Amino acid sequence: MAKNWFVVRVQSGKETQAKKNLEKRIKMQGLQDRIGRVMVPSERVTEVRGGLRRTTERKIYPGYLMVEMQADESGRIPRESWFLVRETPGVGDFVGAGATPVALKEHEVERILSDAEKVKEEVPRLKIDFKVNDSVKIKEGPFQNFDGVVEEVNPTKGLIKVIVTIFSRATPVELEYWQVERI
């Protein structure tokens, strides 16, 4: 029997816990030969909040797990494997037509697995090509269209301190790198 990938519904937000529960039950029942990998498809997302860069993993398909299982030529899952998955805490139904689970097509699996591999790659650092004393124009925010001079660059936070003249006074303004452009 060949192994195919199937999708199962799980409680949204509980994908990781459902995966752990399922893997634990597979090991306890000794069905590692029939049920292969269990995946929570996710991607790495970098966002800037409050001046800090955070990299987190975001679920690509919230509320779903992918399970690699043996199936016969007609696509049927052996009864013992089917019940093991269905009776796992946090796991709902298989995705498919009626009571018959439908296996993912090979090209769908390859695409999802390649997206998951990207998660393992290192996220590139922000490239800020501004230097101290560069003349810049603010293109967004409350100081939009003001001209200034770069005083400080903080590449880890993605911030630039710009000296802007307001009412004939030099005022430091901290901005995100994408809010300014070189003149």
C-alpha positions in Angstrom: 0.0 0.0 0.0 1.2 3.5 -0.9 1.2 6.4 1.5 -0.9 9.4 0.5 -1.4 12.8 2.2 -4.8 13.5 3.7 -6.2 16.6 5.4 -8.0 16.5 8.7 -10.0 19.3 10.4 -8.8 20.2 13.9 -9.8 22.9 16.4 -8.6 26.2 15.2 -5.7 27.5 17.3 -5.1 24.0 18.6 -3.2 22.6 15.6 0.1 22.0 17.3 -1.6 20.3 20.3 -3.7 18.1 18.0 -0.5 17.2 16.1 1.3 16.2 19.3 -1.8 14.1 20.4 -1.9 12.3 17.1 1.8 11.5 17.0 1.6 10.2 20.6 -1.3 7.9 19.7 0.4 6.6 16.6 3.5 5.7 18.6 1.4 4.1 21.4 -0.5 2.0 18.9 2.6 1.1 17.0 1.2 2.3 13.7 4.3 4.2 12.5 4.5 1.9 9.4 0.9 2.9 8.4 0.8 6.5 9.4 3.8 8.6 8.5 4.4 12.3 9.0 1.9 14.7 10.6 2.3 18.4 9.6 0.9 21.8 10.5 1.7 23.8 7.3 3.1 27.1 8.4 5.2 30.0 7.2 7.6 32.4 8.8 6.4 36.0 9.0 8.4 39.1 10.0 6.6 42.1 11.3 7.6 45.4 13.0 5.5 46.3 16.0 6.4 49.1 18.4 9.8 49.5 16.7 10.7 45.8 17.3 11.0 43.2 14.6 9.3 39.9 15.4 9.5 36.7 13.5 6.7 34.3 14.1 5.3 31.2 12.4 1.8 31.7 11.0 -0.4 28.7 10.1 -1.0 28.6 6.3 -4.2 26.6 6.8 -5.6 27.3 10.3 -7.8 24.5 11.6 -6.2 21.8 9.4 -3.5 19.1 9.7 -1.8 17.1 7.0 -1.4 13.4 7.7 0.6 11.0 5.5 -1.2 7.6 5.6 -1.3 4.3 3.8 -4.2 3.8 1.5 -5.2 1.1 -0.9 -5.4 1.6 -4.7 -9.0 2.9 -4.4 -7.9 5.5 -1.9 -9.4 3.8 1.1 -7.7 4.2 4.5 -7.4 1.0 6.6 -10.1 1.0 9.4 -7.7 0.9 12.3 -5.7 3.9 11.0 -8.9 5.8 10.2 -10.3 5.3 13.7 -7.0 6.2 15.4 -6.9 9.6 13.6 -10.7 10.3 14.1 -10.6 9.5 17.8 -7.6 11.6 18.7 -8.5 14.5 21.0 -8.7 17.8 19.1 -9.1 16.1 15.7 -12.3 16.3 13.7 -13.2 14.9 10.3 -11.2 14.0 7.3 -11.6 16.5 4.4 -13.4 14.7 1.6 -16.7 13.8 0.0 -19.1 12.4 2.6 -17.5 9.7 4.6 -14.7 9.1 2.1 -11.5 11.0 2.7 -9.9 12.5 -0.5 -6.1 12.3 -0.8 -4.2 15.4 -1.9 -2.8 15.4 -5.4 1.0 15.1 -5.7 1.5 18.6 -7.0 -0.5 20.1 -4.1 1.6 18.2 -1.6 4.9 19.3 -3.2 3.7 23.0 -3.1 2.7 22.8 0.5 5.9 21.0 1.5 8.1 23.5 -0.3 6.3 26.3 1.5 7.0 24.6 4.8 10.7 24.2 3.8 11.0 28.0 3.4 10.1 28.3 7.1 13.5 26.6 7.9 15.4 29.1 5.9 16.9 32.1 7.7 15.0 35.4 7.3 17.2 38.1 5.8 18.0 41.1 7.9 16.5 44.4 7.0 18.7 46.3 4.6 18.7 50.0 5.3 20.8 51.9 2.9 20.8 55.2 4.7 23.9 56.6 6.4 24.5 59.3 9.0 24.3 62.9 7.4 22.3 61.7 4.4 19.6 64.3 3.3 16.2 62.7 3.3 12.5 63.6 2.8 9.8 62.1 5.0 7.2 60.5 2.8 4.7 59.3 5.4 3.4 60.2 8.8 2.8 63.4 10.7 6.0 65.0 9.3 5.2 64.1 5.7 7.0 66.3 3.1 9.5 67.6 5.7 13.2 67.5 4.8 15.8 66.4 7.3 19.2 64.9 7.9 19.9 61.4 9.2 21.4 61.5 12.7 21.3 57.8 13.6 20.5 54.4 12.0 19.3 51.4 14.0 19.2 48.4 11.5 18.1 45.9 14.2 14.9 47.8 14.9 14.5 49.2 11.3 14.5 52.8 12.7 16.2 56.0 11.6 16.5 59.2 13.6 16.1 62.3 11.4 16.8 65.9 12.5 13.9 68.0 11.1 13.7 71.8 11.4 10.3 72.8 12.9 9.7 76.5 13.8 13.4 77.2 13.3 14.4 74.5 15.8 16.2 71.3 15.1 14.0 68.4 16.3 14.9 64.7 16.3 12.2 62.5 14.8 12.4 58.6 15.0 10.9 57.0 11.9 10.8 53.6 10.3 13.2 53.1 7.4 10.4 52.9 4.8 8.9 56.3 5.9 11.9 58.3 4.4 13.5 58.6 1.0 16.9 60.0 0.0 16.9 63.4 -1.7 
